[in-house]
Amino acid sequence: MALIHHVVAGQGLPPVVFVHGFGCAHGDWDAQVAHFSPTHQTVAVDLRGHGASPGDADLCSIERYGADVAEAMHALALSPAVLVGHSMGCRVVTEAALQAPDRTAGVVLLDGSQFAGAMGPVLRKRFAEPDGYATMVTGMFTDMFTAKSDPHMAASVVARAQSLPRPVGEKMLLDMQRYDTGRLAQSLASLKVPVMAIQSTYSNDKRERRPLLAGQTTAYLDMLRARIPLVQVEIVPDTGHFPQIDESERTNALIGRFIASITAG
């Protein structure tokens, strides 16, 4: 396969590579590209089976997505870059950093999560139900926004997720659960670069996504702190799962501060 679809803008060091989440595309980063491209080279990608990148389900996995991003970084001859991943993309940038350590200066994890082992049977049961996959995806994405979100933007994101080819969607939801239970913690612990986690939501006991409060922690954040003792954790409170859209200025400021800390050594 040729390189995954990617959009390059701006110039300046360090480069910043943006990786979207499940059912999403590179346009989720428009506010970040507009903010950082005047001073940094930016690269926003579409993962296999998403956006403008073709991809069959049997060739999709977190590790393959990470390799695709790493291959794009090498092909573009990037200087060590800051990799910014959202949701599923947090896993992808972690893998890309491990597969291209010479091209990676730092990693930003934007509203990541970790599937529990018990989610495997739950997902398979839902996929076996009539319209189970479509209903689940619609519910998941509707739950990612709050009353403060722009309703037209939220509706477009939900519709885009609904258009993701079902074989790719089912494969990647199951693959995230596989990766999270078998590889995620060790992969995070293997990172040798600075890491910032920007968190805005968590899932409660009913698997409902809810905004975080300032100072609140979660099992996922506690796992990050255990695996990456020097991780910088920042909370964007009272917003949904897409802080890069709903709280773009705050998100940009946090990413900018992280980049400045790396530049300062």
N, C-alpha and C positions, 0 to 999 in steps of 0.2 A: 504494500500500500504506500502511496505517496505520503508526504507529510500531512498531518492533520491540518484542517483549515485554521489559519491564524492571521491576525491583523496586527501590523506593526505601525507604531506611531511615535514621533518624537525622537529625541536623541539625548544622551547624557548618561552618566553612571551614578549608581549601579542601575542596570536594566531592571524592570519590574515585569514579571510574568503573571498573568491573571488566569485562573482556572475555575470554571463554573461548576455548579453542582448537578445533581441528577435531574434530568428533564429540562435542563436550562441551556444557555448558549452564551457566547462571548459578549453579547450586548448588555448583559447584566452589569458589566463593568464600565459602561459608557461614562459615568460620572467620575470614575477613578482615572480612566484614560484621559479625559479632558483635564483633570486636575494635575496629573503627574507628567503627561507628555511634553509640556513646555520645558521641563528640566531633566527628564529621564526618557530613555528608550522604553517603550511599553510594548508588550506582546500579549494579546488576548486570544485564546484558542477556543476551538470547538472540539470537544472530545468525540471519539468514534460513535457514530449513531446519533449524534446530537448536532443541531444547527446545520452547518454546511459540510460537515464531515460525514462521509458514508461509513457504514460499519455493520457487519453481520454480528448477531448476538454471540455466536460461538467464538468470535475474535475479540470480544469485549471482556475486560476484567480490570480490577484496580491496578494490578501490576502492569498490564498491557497499556493502560491509560498513562501510567507513570512513565513507561518506556517511550510512548509517543511524545510526551512533553519533553523528555530528555533528548530525544532525537531532534525535535524542533530547535531546542536550545543549541545543540551542537551544529546543526545545519546553518543556523543564523550566526554562528561563531560568537555567541554572547559572552561578554565578560561575566564574572560571577554575579548572579542576579538574585533579587529577592523574589521568592515564589509565594504568591498569595492564592490560597484555595478557599472556596466556599463550600460548606456542607460536604457532599461526596468529594468535592475537590480538595478538601483537607487531606484525605487519604491519598489522593493522586499526587499532590505536591510533595507529600512525605516520600512516596515512592520515587518521584522524579529526582528529589534531592539525594536519595541514596544511590540512584543509578547514574547521576551526573554530579558527583561531589565537586568536581573541578569547575563547574558552571554555577554553583550555588553559594550565595553569600548569607542567606537567611530565609526563614520560612514564617509565613503568617497564616494561622488557622482561623478562619472566619466562621463562627457558629458551627463548629464541628459537633460530632456526637459519636456514640459507640453502641451498636446493636448488641443486645444480649443474646446468648445462645438460644434462649427459648423463642426468639423471633423466627427462627428457621421454620419450624412446624406451623407457626401462625401465618407466615407468608404463603407457604405452600397450600394451606387450607383455603386462604382467600383466593388464590389464583385458580383453584379448582371450582370455585363458585361461579355461576353465571354472572357476567359483568363484575366479578369480584375485583379484578385488577383495576378496571376503569373507575369503579366506585372508590377503591382505596386511594388511588392517585388523586382523584378529585378532592377527597376529604383531606388528604395530607397537605396538599398545596393551599386549599382554602384556609386551613388552620395556620398557615405560615404568615398571615397578615393580620393586622389589627385595625381597629376603627380609624386610626390615624393614617393608614395607608391610602394612597391614591386608588380609588376603586377601579378606574380604567386600567391602570398599570397592573393591579392585582389580578383583574380578570384576564388580562393578556398573558400573564405568567401562568395562570391556571390552564388556560387554553393551550398554551405551548406544551406544557407537561402532558396534557391529554393527547397531544399529537405525537408524542414519542412512540416509535414502533413498539408494540406490546412485547415482542420477543426480546428486544433490547432492554426494555424496562424491567421485565420479570427477571432476566438474567442479572442485571446490575443490582437490583434490590437483594437478591439472594447472594450475589457476590460480595456486596458490602457486609452482609451478616457473616459470611465465611471469613472475610478479611478481618473483621473486627474481633472475632472470637479466636482466630488463629494466628494473626500477624500484627495487628495494629500496635499493641503495646510495645512489642519488641522493636518494631520499625521506628517508633517514636524515640525509644531509648537509644537507637543507633545513630540518630542525627548528631552531627558534629558541628552544627552551625547555630547561631542564635535563633530562638523561636519566640514568637508572640502569639498568644491566643486571644482573639477578640470574640467575646461571647455575648449573645443577646437573648437566647431562649433556652429552654430545657423542656423535656417531656416528663409529665407527671405520671402517677401510678396508673392512670387510665390511658396512657400513651397520647395524651393531649399536649400540644405544644403551647407553652406559656412564656410570656416575657420574664426575663430575669429582673431582679431588683439590685440596686447598687450594693455591693458587698456580699451578695449571695454566692454560694458555691454549689456545685453539682458533682455527682459521681464521676462524670467525664472530666471535669476540671481537676478533681482530686487525683484521678488517674494520670492526667498530664503532669501535675506537680510531682507525682511519685516517679514518673519515668523521665522527666526533664526537670531536674531540680532548679535550674536557672530560668525556666520559662517565665515570660512576662505575661501576666493575665490582666486583661482589661474588660470591663463590663460596659456594654452599651444598653442602659436600662430602658424599660418601658417601650420596647419596639418589637418588631417581628423577626422572622428568620432571614430577612434580606436587609440588614443594616446598611449595606453598600448602596441600596436604593432609598430606603426609608429615612436613613440617617447618614446620608453621604458625607456631609461636612465633618461630622464627628468621626466617622470611619476613616476618611481621608487624613484627618489630623493624627489619628493613632498610627496609621501606616506610615505617614510622613515622619513621625517621631521615631518609629522603629528604624526606618531607613537612615535617619540622621545618626542614630546611635551606632549603627554599623559603620557608617562613613567615618565617624569619629574614632572608630577602633575599639 
